[in-house]
Amino acid sequence: MPDAASNNTVKTPDWFSRAIAVLGQRKTVVMLAFGFSAGLPYALLVGTINAWFGEAKVDLATIGVLSWIGLAYAFKFLWSPAVNAPPPFPFAYLGRRRGWILLCQSVIALSVLVISTLEPTTGLGLMALAAAVAALASATQDMSIDTWRIEVADKETPIDLLSAVYQFGYRIAAFIGGAGALFLADFTNWNFTFAVGGVVMALAVVGTIGAPEPAVVAAQTDDTKRVGETAERLRLYAVAAIMLSWAWAGYELISFMILAVISDTPPDAKAFTATYGPLIVIATVIFPCALAAWIGLRRLGPEGAAPVALPRFVAATTDRLYAAIVEPFVELMTRLGWSSILILVLILSYRLTDTIWGPFAYPFYLGELAYTKSEVAFASKTFGVGMLISGIALAAWSLLRLGRMPSLMIGAVTAAATNLLYADLANGSPFIDGFMSVTGLSWLSGVLSVDARMMRLLVAIAGENIAGGFAGAVFVAYLSALASRLHGAVQFAVFSSLTMLIGTLGRGALGSMIESEGYAAVFVFTVWLGVIAVVVCAIEWARQSMTPRPD
């Protein structure tokens, strides 16, 4: 019979025990390192380098054109099939995933070190080239890391927790590559700062060398079988159609960027995005998905279809291209069926409430609200990053304790609702002031000698960043679970690219709305955009409840 002491023992919650067990796994430690390796180059190349250009008096039009290297992250799915091939010698010895990751890390580190030896006033062209190469390598590394995460997930290290840990590493690197780099450059210089960034990036190879390599033999066998289920004529036409569609999109993007660099009068990027943006999304994503759905309905092709007489080399090349490019879309559309429409709407709308107004944050802080640069730097880049990490920690707890779909719903609701904090800021902060008075934050600001205006900004950023960190982590977990283990590189790249592209396309119209109606009205509008995600998320939750499937 158990004694009284044993009856009074407090049991450790099951979710807490699971979390501790997962955090001690080798895969989890590697995932944290991979998240850091993905976040650092993005922070340096898309954000911090522009501060260097600004300080060097590079004109704004040129900075705007150079910022288009960030398109590598939005359109990375165009070359995503490449990471399913073995990496070049000698990186292939590490395996398909680790080999590509190590290759990309080496190119990024070398490119950042090259940048550190140059000056914007004398070597801007070479700096831009090195940054573009690093951005391409960084986007490719992201795809390889995303695929590694999907392929190594298991019951001991579930995809939800790996996704949250990845976000931890990514945000820590974003802080170091953003605020940390700015502080270091203030005390030393930009060349030394980027040299340190290149060295830190080179050290990231330690995580890659220590990472386990996912098994791929079964996936390759299944791929070969499924390719054979599609008629030869259909494979040829599908490969040709998608490659032509992607080639057109690539031509439009690359030719615009070349024109922007060589032209004395840079072309209008906003007009290009408004005109060609929707067409590029249709050509690169919507069309392949629609074609894949049609192929899935007639897998074997028409009865009695005459085979296409192709040379053996051409036929083999077509099969490889079909397996790499078309089959991931076919598998996705066949597996999801009609629910793919619902999932597509969810992917397009879930982060829209945050991503669409992001570029207007600094004009809002500095122009509309008249905060100083130092105040915004502390609130957004230092305090804000801490709040983001807090949101990710809450997401990890929620994913373990509540599950994926409840967490996804919480993220959708809070991401939309917290935009009301910014609407309140734009209207003079009456509700934030009331909240601060009720919770004692007004008293605390006096004790800490923090100006009331600054405390209002901190409250708004805390709410928005906690919600954004939470929503971002659970959304990555959802997308990672949605992608198949066989085609994670292409499918996750398409998912994440769609999330970025839809917000980018709407920013031109949002800027016009700010000019005509003001910031407060726009923030309320973004809340209603978030309501779309809440409704679609509820429907998707109901669909999954009615048709359960293994994670």
Backbone torsions as a table, in degrees:
resi	resn	phi	psi	omega
1	MET	NA	128.6	-177.6
2	PRO	-66.9	144.6	-179.9
3	ASP	-81.5	173.8	-175.9
4	ALA	-64.6	-35.7	-177.2
5	ALA	-62.5	-40.8	-178.8
6	SER	-68.6	-32.7	178.0
7	ASN	-66.8	-28.1	-177.1
8	ASN	-89.7	-0.3	-179.7
9	THR	-65.7	131.6	179.2
10	VAL	-81.7	123.7	-179.4
11	LYS	-78.7	139.7	174.9
12	THR	-74.3	129.5	179.5
13	PRO	-55.8	143.0	-177.6
14	ASP	-59.0	-41.8	-178.8
15	TRP	-63.7	-33.8	-179.6
16	PHE	-70.7	-41.9	177.6
17	SER	-62.0	-40.9	177.9
18	ARG	-62.7	-43.2	-178.8
19	ALA	-61.6	-45.4	-179.9
20	ILE	-62.6	-41.2	179.9
21	ALA	-64.4	-42.2	-178.6
22	VAL	-67.0	-40.7	-177.3
23	LEU	-64.2	-22.0	179.2
24	GLY	-88.7	-1.8	-178.1
25	GLN	-76.9	146.8	177.2
26	ARG	-58.8	-41.6	-178.7
27	LYS	-62.5	-35.7	-178.9
28	THR	-67.5	-42.8	178.5
29	VAL	-62.8	-43.1	178.6
30	VAL	-64.1	-38.7	180.0
31	MET	-62.7	-38.7	177.0
32	LEU	-62.4	-42.7	179.2
33	ALA	-66.3	-40.1	178.1
34	PHE	-65.1	-39.3	177.1
35	GLY	-60.4	-42.1	177.7
36	PHE	-63.5	-43.6	-179.2
37	SER	-63.6	-30.3	178.5
38	ALA	-79.9	-36.4	-174.9
39	GLY	-77.6	-32.1	-174.5
40	LEU	-65.2	-50.4	-179.3
41	PRO	-64.5	-35.0	178.7
42	TYR	-62.2	-44.0	179.8
43	ALA	-64.4	-42.2	-178.1
44	LEU	-70.0	-41.8	-169.2
45	LEU	-88.8	-30.1	-176.8
46	VAL	-97.4	-24.9	-177.2
47	GLY	-117.9	-62.8	-170.2
48	THR	-62.8	-39.0	-177.6
49	ILE	-62.7	-27.7	178.0
50	ASN	-69.3	-30.3	175.1
51	ALA	-65.7	-38.4	175.7
52	TRP	-62.5	-46.4	178.5
53	PHE	-60.4	-41.7	-179.7
54	GLY	-63.6	-42.2	179.1
55	GLU	-66.4	-29.4	179.1
56	ALA	-84.7	5.9	176.8
57	LYS	66.6	29.5	170.9
58	VAL	-68.3	134.9	-174.2
59	ASP	-66.7	152.7	-173.5
60	LEU	-62.4	-35.8	179.8
61	ALA	-61.8	-41.1	178.8
62	THR	-68.1	-41.6	177.1
63	ILE	-60.1	-40.6	179.0
64	GLY	-61.4	-41.6	178.7
65	VAL	-66.5	-44.2	-179.3
66	LEU	-63.6	-28.2	-179.7
67	SER	-67.4	-11.7	179.7
68	TRP	-70.5	-6.1	173.4
69	ILE	-61.7	-21.5	176.9
70	GLY	-64.5	-14.8	176.9
71	LEU	-64.5	-19.9	176.9
72	ALA	-58.0	-34.5	180.0
73	TYR	-76.2	-31.7	-178.2
74	ALA	-77.8	-30.1	-175.8
75	PHE	-115.1	25.7	-177.2
76	LYS	-64.9	-22.3	-179.1
77	PHE	-66.0	-17.5	-179.5
78	LEU	-63.2	-30.9	176.5
79	TRP	-116.0	16.6	180.0
80	SER	-59.1	-33.7	178.4
81	PRO	-59.9	-22.7	-176.9
82	ALA	-63.6	-32.6	-176.0
83	VAL	-74.8	-6.1	173.8
84	ASN	-86.3	-10.9	174.8
85	ALA	-87.3	157.8	177.3
86	PRO	-62.0	141.1	177.4
87	PRO	-70.5	162.2	-179.0
88	PRO	-67.8	161.8	176.6
89	PHE	-62.8	140.9	1.8
90	PRO	-96.4	7.7	-174.3
91	PHE	-68.8	-21.1	-179.7
92	ALA	-61.6	-22.2	180.0
93	TYR	-64.1	-24.4	179.4
94	LEU	-83.0	-9.0	-176.4
95	GLY	106.0	171.3	-174.4
96	ARG	-66.0	-49.6	-176.8
97	ARG	-74.7	-53.9	-178.1
98	ARG	-63.5	-34.7	-179.6
99	GLY	-63.4	-46.6	178.7
100	TRP	-65.3	-41.0	-179.5
101	ILE	-62.5	-45.2	-179.6
102	LEU	-65.1	-40.7	177.1
103	LEU	-59.3	-47.1	-179.0
104	CYS	-65.0	-41.8	178.5
105	GLN	-61.3	-38.6	179.4
106	SER	-65.0	-43.6	-179.9
107	VAL	-66.4	-41.8	179.5
108	ILE	-62.3	-49.4	-178.9
109	ALA	-59.4	-44.7	-179.6
110	LEU	-64.3	-42.2	-178.6
111	SER	-64.9	-42.3	179.7
112	VAL	-66.0	-37.8	176.8
113	LEU	-65.4	-37.1	175.6
114	VAL	-62.2	-44.4	178.1
115	ILE	-58.1	-38.1	-177.2
116	SER	-65.9	-17.0	-179.1
117	THR	-93.6	-1.7	-172.9
118	LEU	-111.8	171.1	176.3
119	GLU	-130.1	138.6	179.7
120	PRO	-59.4	-30.0	-176.8
121	THR	-73.6	-26.1	-177.1
122	THR	-119.9	-20.3	-175.7
123	GLY	-133.2	37.6	-175.2
124	LEU	-62.2	-40.4	-179.0
125	GLY	-61.7	-45.3	179.7
126	LEU	-68.5	-35.9	175.9
127	MET	-61.9	-43.1	179.7
128	ALA	-64.0	-40.7	178.9
129	LEU	-64.4	-45.7	179.1
130	ALA	-62.9	-39.3	178.9
131	ALA	-66.4	-38.1	178.9
132	ALA	-65.8	-42.7	177.5
133	VAL	-61.9	-43.9	179.7
134	ALA	-64.3	-38.3	179.7
135	ALA	-66.2	-40.7	176.5
136	LEU	-62.6	-43.7	178.3
137	ALA	-65.6	-38.6	-179.9
138	SER	-65.3	-43.1	178.4
139	ALA	-64.1	-38.5	178.0
140	THR	-67.2	-39.8	175.8
141	GLN	-60.5	-41.7	179.3
142	ASP	-57.5	-44.9	-179.7
143	MET	-63.3	-41.6	-179.5
144	SER	-66.2	-39.5	178.6
145	ILE	-67.8	-43.2	178.0
146	ASP	-59.0	-43.0	-179.7
147	THR	-68.2	-40.4	176.3
148	TRP	-57.4	-44.9	-179.2
149	ARG	-60.6	-42.9	-179.0
150	ILE	-66.7	-38.9	-174.0
151	GLU	-79.6	-28.7	-177.5
152	VAL	-92.4	-9.8	-178.6
153	ALA	-62.0	140.0	176.1
154	ASP	-152.0	-169.4	-177.5
155	LYS	-66.3	-35.0	179.8
156	GLU	-72.3	-35.9	177.8
157	THR	-127.8	81.7	-174.6
158	PRO	-67.3	156.6	-176.1
159	ILE	-61.1	-34.1	-179.3
160	ASP	-61.3	-47.0	-177.9
161	LEU	-72.1	-37.8	176.6
162	LEU	-61.5	-38.6	179.4
163	SER	-65.8	-40.9	178.8
164	ALA	-66.3	-41.9	178.6
165	VAL	-63.9	-39.4	176.2
166	TYR	-57.7	-43.4	179.5
167	GLN	-63.5	-38.2	175.8
168	PHE	-56.2	-53.5	-179.1
169	GLY	-60.8	-40.8	-178.1
170	TYR	-63.6	-45.2	-177.0
171	ARG	-70.8	-35.4	176.4
172	ILE	-62.8	-43.4	178.3
173	ALA	-65.5	-37.8	178.6
174	ALA	-62.2	-38.0	178.0
175	PHE	-66.8	-45.0	-178.7
176	ILE	-67.0	-42.7	-179.1
177	GLY	-75.9	-16.5	178.8
178	GLY	-100.8	-85.5	-178.2
179	ALA	-62.6	-42.4	-179.2
180	GLY	-60.8	-43.1	179.4
181	ALA	-65.5	-38.1	178.7
182	LEU	-63.7	-44.0	178.3
183	PHE	-63.3	-43.3	-179.3
184	LEU	-64.4	-42.2	179.5
185	ALA	-64.4	-30.6	179.6
186	ASP	-67.8	-33.7	-177.9
187	PHE	-91.6	-24.3	-179.9
188	THR	-119.8	-106.8	174.5
189	ASN	-160.0	171.2	-175.3
190	TRP	-67.6	-38.5	-179.3
191	ASN	-60.6	-44.9	178.7
192	PHE	-65.1	-38.8	-179.5
193	THR	-61.0	-45.6	-179.7
194	PHE	-73.4	-28.1	173.9
195	ALA	-63.8	-41.9	176.6
196	VAL	-63.0	-41.4	178.2
197	GLY	-60.5	-40.6	178.4
198	GLY	-65.7	-39.8	178.9
199	VAL	-66.0	-44.4	178.8
200	VAL	-61.6	-39.6	178.1
201	MET	-64.3	-38.3	178.3
202	ALA	-64.1	-33.9	179.4
203	LEU	-68.4	-17.8	-178.9
204	ALA	-65.1	-16.4	-179.2
205	VAL	-64.5	-19.7	179.4
206	VAL	-60.5	-43.5	178.4
207	GLY	-63.6	-37.7	-179.4
208	THR	-66.7	-43.6	-179.7
209	ILE	-63.9	-34.5	-179.5
210	GLY	-86.2	0.0	-177.1
211	ALA	-80.9	145.0	172.2
212	PRO	-75.0	146.1	179.1
213	GLU	-94.7	125.4	179.9
214	PRO	-65.0	150.8	175.8
215	ALA	-76.1	141.5	-176.3
216	VAL	-130.4	-4.1	-172.9
217	VAL	-63.0	-45.9	-178.0
218	ALA	-63.2	-39.6	-178.9
219	ALA	-63.5	-41.6	-179.5
220	GLN	-65.6	-38.3	178.3
221	THR	-63.9	-46.1	179.6
222	ASP	-63.6	-37.0	177.8
223	ASP	-58.9	-48.2	-178.9
224	THR	-59.0	-40.7	-179.6
225	LYS	-64.2	-44.8	-177.2
226	ARG	-69.7	-36.0	176.9
227	VAL	-59.7	-39.7	179.9
228	GLY	-67.8	-15.7	178.9
229	GLU	-78.1	-10.9	-178.6
230	THR	-105.3	134.4	-177.4
231	ALA	-57.7	146.8	-175.4
232	GLU	-60.4	-43.2	179.9
233	ARG	-60.8	-41.0	-179.2
234	LEU	-66.3	-38.6	178.0
235	ARG	-61.9	-43.9	-178.6
236	LEU	-62.6	-48.1	-177.4
237	TYR	-66.6	-38.7	-178.7
238	ALA	-66.3	-44.0	178.6
239	VAL	-61.7	-45.1	-178.5
240	ALA	-63.3	-43.6	-177.0
241	ALA	-64.4	-46.2	-177.6
242	ILE	-70.4	-39.9	179.2
243	MET	-65.2	-38.8	176.4
244	LEU	-65.1	-40.0	179.7
245	SER	-64.0	-45.3	178.9
246	TRP	-69.0	-35.9	179.8
247	ALA	-64.0	-41.3	177.9
248	TRP	-62.0	-45.5	179.9
249	ALA	-62.1	-43.5	178.5
250	GLY	-63.4	-40.1	178.7
251	TYR	-61.9	-45.5	-178.9
252	GLU	-62.2	-43.6	-178.9
253	LEU	-67.3	-49.2	-176.1
254	ILE	-67.4	-41.8	-179.9
255	SER	-64.6	-36.0	177.6
256	PHE	-65.9	-42.9	-179.1
257	MET	-66.0	-39.1	177.4
258	ILE	-64.4	-44.2	178.3
259	LEU	-60.9	-38.6	-179.3
260	ALA	-65.4	-31.4	-178.1
261	VAL	-81.3	-40.8	-172.7
262	ILE	-90.5	-16.0	-176.2
263	SER	-81.3	141.9	175.8
264	ASP	-67.3	-34.6	176.9
265	THR	-112.9	102.4	-176.5
266	PRO	-57.2	138.1	178.3
267	PRO	-66.4	163.3	-175.9
268	ASP	-78.5	106.1	-178.6
269	ALA	-65.6	-36.3	-179.3
270	LYS	-65.1	-42.2	179.3
271	ALA	-65.6	-39.7	178.2
272	PHE	-61.7	-45.1	-179.7
273	THR	-62.6	-43.1	-178.5
274	ALA	-66.2	-38.1	-176.2
275	THR	-82.0	-50.4	-173.3
276	TYR	-96.2	-18.7	-177.9
277	GLY	-53.9	-54.8	179.2
278	PRO	-60.4	-38.8	-179.6
279	LEU	-65.7	-38.0	179.1
280	ILE	-67.3	-39.7	176.8
281	VAL	-62.4	-42.7	178.7
282	ILE	-62.8	-45.1	-176.0
283	ALA	-68.5	-35.8	-172.8
284	THR	-92.9	-25.5	-174.9
285	VAL	-125.6	-55.7	-173.7
286	ILE	-63.7	-46.5	179.9
287	PHE	-61.9	-48.5	176.9
288	PRO	-59.2	-37.6	179.0
289	CYS	-66.4	-42.0	179.4
290	ALA	-65.6	-42.7	178.2
291	LEU	-64.1	-40.4	179.0
292	ALA	-64.2	-40.0	177.9
293	ALA	-62.0	-40.8	179.1
294	TRP	-66.0	-41.8	177.9
295	ILE	-62.7	-39.6	179.3
296	GLY	-61.2	-30.9	180.0
297	LEU	-75.4	-24.8	-178.4
298	ARG	-129.6	50.9	-172.3
299	ARG	-43.7	-44.6	-172.2
300	LEU	-91.0	-1.2	179.2
301	GLY	75.6	175.0	-178.6
302	PRO	-66.0	145.0	179.1
303	GLU	-60.6	134.2	175.0
304	GLY	74.8	14.7	-179.3
305	ALA	-63.6	132.6	-177.7
306	ALA	-70.9	133.6	178.8
307	PRO	-66.3	151.1	178.1
308	VAL	-85.6	126.3	-179.2
309	ALA	-80.8	101.7	-178.1
310	LEU	-121.9	144.8	171.8
311	PRO	-57.3	152.4	-175.1
312	ARG	-58.5	-40.9	-179.5
313	PHE	-64.1	-42.5	-179.6
314	VAL	-65.7	-41.8	179.3
315	ALA	-63.4	-43.0	179.6
316	ALA	-65.5	-39.9	178.1
317	THR	-64.3	-41.0	178.0
318	THR	-61.2	-43.0	179.7
319	ASP	-62.6	-42.3	180.0
320	ARG	-65.7	-41.8	179.2
321	LEU	-67.3	-37.4	178.4
322	TYR	-64.3	-44.0	179.8
323	ALA	-64.4	-35.4	-175.8
324	ALA	-82.2	-37.6	-171.1
325	ILE	-104.7	-49.0	-171.3
326	VAL	-86.4	-44.6	-173.8
327	GLU	-57.5	-38.0	176.6
328	PRO	-58.6	-37.5	177.3
329	PHE	-71.0	-40.9	-179.8
330	VAL	-64.2	-45.2	179.5
331	GLU	-59.6	-42.8	-179.1
332	LEU	-63.5	-50.0	-176.8
333	MET	-68.9	-34.9	178.1
334	THR	-68.7	-41.3	-179.4
335	ARG	-68.0	-40.8	-176.0
336	LEU	-86.8	-27.6	-179.9
337	GLY	62.2	-142.5	-178.1
338	TRP	-66.1	-22.7	178.8
339	SER	-66.7	-13.4	178.4
340	SER	-61.6	-30.3	178.0
341	ILE	-65.0	-45.8	178.3
342	LEU	-61.8	-45.1	-178.5
343	ILE	-65.5	-38.0	178.2
344	LEU	-62.2	-43.1	178.2
345	VAL	-63.5	-39.0	178.5
346	LEU	-63.8	-44.4	179.7
347	ILE	-62.3	-42.0	-178.2
348	LEU	-68.4	-31.3	-170.6
349	SER	-102.6	-18.0	-167.4
350	TYR	-63.8	-46.1	-178.6
351	ARG	-100.2	7.0	-175.7
352	LEU	-60.8	-39.1	-177.4
353	THR	-62.1	-25.5	178.0
354	ASP	-93.2	-49.0	-170.3
355	THR	-70.1	-29.8	-172.5
356	ILE	-69.7	-30.1	-176.6
357	TRP	-104.0	2.2	-177.2
358	GLY	-51.6	-47.6	-178.1
359	PRO	-64.4	-16.1	-178.1
360	PHE	-95.0	4.0	-176.7
361	ALA	-64.5	-49.7	-177.7
362	TYR	-66.8	-42.5	173.0
363	PRO	-58.1	-33.2	178.5
364	PHE	-69.2	-47.7	-179.2
365	TYR	-65.3	-49.5	-171.1
366	LEU	-83.7	-39.9	-176.4
367	GLY	-88.7	-58.8	-175.4
368	GLU	-68.2	-46.5	-175.8
369	LEU	-95.1	-10.5	174.6
370	ALA	61.4	36.2	170.1
371	TYR	-77.0	155.5	178.0
372	THR	-80.4	163.4	178.6
373	LYS	-61.6	-39.2	179.8
374	SER	-64.9	-41.5	179.3
375	GLU	-63.3	-43.6	-179.8
376	VAL	-67.6	-39.6	179.3
377	ALA	-60.3	-43.8	179.5
378	PHE	-69.0	-48.0	-175.1
379	ALA	-65.9	-42.1	-173.7
380	SER	-89.2	-46.2	-171.5
381	LYS	-91.2	-19.4	-179.9
382	THR	-110.7	-67.4	178.0
383	PHE	-60.4	-41.9	-177.9
384	GLY	-62.3	-39.4	178.4
385	VAL	-64.5	-38.8	175.7
386	GLY	-59.9	-39.2	178.2
387	MET	-69.2	-37.2	175.5
388	LEU	-59.8	-46.2	179.8
389	ILE	-63.9	-36.4	175.9
390	SER	-62.2	-41.2	177.7
391	GLY	-63.3	-38.8	177.8
392	ILE	-65.4	-40.1	177.9
393	ALA	-61.8	-42.4	176.8
394	LEU	-63.3	-37.2	178.4
395	ALA	-64.6	-41.7	178.3
396	ALA	-60.5	-44.1	177.2
397	TRP	-62.6	-43.9	-177.1
398	SER	-66.1	-40.4	179.1
399	LEU	-62.0	-38.3	178.0
400	LEU	-73.9	-42.4	-170.5
401	ARG	-85.5	-42.1	-173.5
402	LEU	-104.7	-29.6	-177.4
403	GLY	107.8	172.4	-171.7
404	ARG	-70.7	-51.4	-174.7
405	MET	-69.7	-42.3	173.6
406	PRO	-58.4	-39.7	178.6
407	SER	-65.7	-39.0	179.1
408	LEU	-63.0	-39.2	178.7
409	MET	-66.9	-43.6	177.7
410	ILE	-58.9	-43.3	179.3
411	GLY	-61.7	-41.8	179.9
412	ALA	-64.2	-44.1	-177.9
413	VAL	-66.5	-48.7	-175.5
414	THR	-70.5	-36.2	178.9
415	ALA	-62.6	-37.9	178.2
416	ALA	-74.0	-46.3	-173.8
417	ALA	-64.9	-36.1	-175.2
418	THR	-70.5	-14.2	173.5
419	ASN	-67.5	-18.4	174.8
420	LEU	-65.9	-25.5	176.1
421	LEU	-62.2	-39.0	179.1
422	TYR	-73.3	-35.3	173.7
423	ALA	-61.6	-38.2	178.3
424	ASP	-67.1	-40.3	175.5
425	LEU	-58.2	-43.5	-178.9
426	ALA	-66.1	-25.7	-178.9
427	ASN	-95.7	9.6	177.8
428	GLY	103.2	2.0	174.1
429	SER	66.9	38.6	179.0
430	PRO	-64.6	-40.7	-178.2
431	PHE	-75.4	-37.8	176.8
432	ILE	-63.6	-40.4	177.2
433	ASP	-61.5	-41.8	177.7
434	GLY	-63.6	-42.0	178.3
435	PHE	-62.7	-43.4	179.8
436	MET	-64.2	-36.7	179.5
437	SER	-68.5	-43.0	-177.7
438	VAL	-69.2	-39.2	-174.8
439	THR	-88.0	-6.8	-179.6
440	GLY	87.0	6.3	178.9
441	LEU	-67.7	-29.2	177.1
442	SER	-63.5	-43.2	177.2
443	TRP	-63.9	-41.9	-178.9
444	LEU	-64.2	-38.6	179.3
445	SER	-63.3	-34.6	176.7
446	GLY	-68.8	-42.4	179.3
447	VAL	-62.2	-39.8	-177.6
448	LEU	-87.7	0.7	-178.2
449	SER	58.0	39.8	176.4
450	VAL	-98.9	127.8	-179.8
451	ASP	-58.8	142.1	-178.3
452	ALA	-58.6	-37.8	178.3
453	ARG	-61.6	-42.6	-179.5
454	MET	-66.7	-38.8	179.6
455	MET	-63.9	-36.6	177.0
456	ARG	-61.9	-44.0	178.6
457	LEU	-63.3	-41.6	179.3
458	LEU	-63.1	-39.5	178.4
459	VAL	-63.0	-45.5	-179.2
460	ALA	-64.4	-45.3	-179.4
461	ILE	-67.3	-36.7	178.0
462	ALA	-60.8	-48.5	-179.1
463	GLY	-63.0	-47.0	-176.7
464	GLU	-67.9	-40.5	-177.3
465	ASN	-75.0	-35.8	174.8
466	ILE	-62.2	-45.5	178.9
467	ALA	-65.0	-41.4	-179.8
468	GLY	-66.8	-41.0	177.0
469	GLY	-63.5	-41.3	178.4
470	PHE	-62.6	-52.6	-176.7
471	ALA	-63.2	-40.2	-179.8
472	GLY	-63.2	-41.7	-178.4
473	ALA	-67.8	-45.4	-178.5
474	VAL	-70.3	-29.9	179.0
475	PHE	-69.7	-40.7	175.9
476	VAL	-62.0	-39.2	177.6
477	ALA	-63.1	-42.3	179.5
478	TYR	-63.4	-47.5	-178.9
479	LEU	-65.3	-38.1	179.4
480	SER	-63.9	-39.4	178.5
481	ALA	-71.6	-28.1	-178.1
482	LEU	-73.1	-35.9	179.9
483	ALA	-72.7	143.7	179.2
484	SER	-79.5	155.1	179.4
485	ARG	-67.9	-25.0	-177.3
486	LEU	-78.5	-30.3	-173.2
487	HIS	-130.7	35.9	-175.6
488	GLY	-61.2	-35.3	-176.8
489	ALA	-60.2	-52.3	-177.5
490	VAL	-72.2	-46.8	-172.9
491	GLN	-67.1	-46.0	179.9
492	PHE	-67.8	-35.3	177.3
493	ALA	-62.2	-40.1	177.4
494	VAL	-65.4	-45.1	-179.6
495	PHE	-58.3	-51.8	-175.8
496	SER	-68.4	-33.0	178.0
497	SER	-67.5	-41.1	177.2
498	LEU	-59.4	-40.2	180.0
499	THR	-60.8	-38.3	179.9
500	MET	-78.1	-39.6	-172.0
501	LEU	-66.9	-41.0	-174.2
502	ILE	-65.9	-36.7	177.1
503	GLY	-68.0	-38.0	179.8
504	THR	-63.3	-41.4	-176.2
505	LEU	-65.8	-27.7	-176.0
506	GLY	-90.6	-3.3	-172.6
507	ARG	-72.2	-31.1	178.2
508	GLY	-62.3	-46.5	179.3
509	ALA	-66.0	-36.2	-179.6
510	LEU	-66.8	-37.7	176.8
511	GLY	-61.1	-41.0	177.3
512	SER	-65.7	-35.9	179.6
513	MET	-67.1	-37.5	177.8
514	ILE	-62.4	-42.8	-179.1
515	GLU	-65.1	-35.1	-175.6
516	SER	-90.5	-32.8	-173.1
517	GLU	-119.1	-13.1	178.7
518	GLY	93.6	165.8	-175.7
519	TYR	-67.1	-39.9	-175.5
520	ALA	-58.6	-46.4	-179.9
521	ALA	-63.1	-37.4	-179.4
522	VAL	-67.1	-41.2	179.2
523	PHE	-65.0	-36.9	175.2
524	VAL	-65.3	-38.2	177.4
525	PHE	-62.1	-41.6	179.2
526	THR	-65.7	-29.0	174.8
527	VAL	-63.1	-43.8	179.0
528	TRP	-65.9	-33.8	173.0
529	LEU	-61.5	-38.6	177.8
530	GLY	-66.2	-29.3	178.8
531	VAL	-63.8	-33.5	176.2
532	ILE	-57.3	-46.7	179.7
533	ALA	-63.1	-37.6	179.5
534	VAL	-62.7	-46.1	-179.1
535	VAL	-64.2	-47.2	-178.8
536	VAL	-65.2	-37.5	178.5
537	CYS	-63.1	-39.8	178.3
538	ALA	-63.2	-41.0	179.0
539	ILE	-66.6	-41.9	178.8
540	GLU	-64.7	-37.9	176.8
541	TRP	-62.1	-44.2	178.7
542	ALA	-64.1	-39.9	179.7
543	ARG	-62.9	-44.6	-180.0
544	GLN	-66.9	-32.7	178.6
545	SER	-66.9	-35.1	-179.2
546	MET	-80.0	-28.6	-179.8
547	THR	-127.1	73.6	-177.2
548	PRO	-63.9	146.4	177.3
549	ARG	-143.2	153.7	-179.4
550	PRO	-67.4	143.9	177.6
551	ASP	-70.6	NA	NA
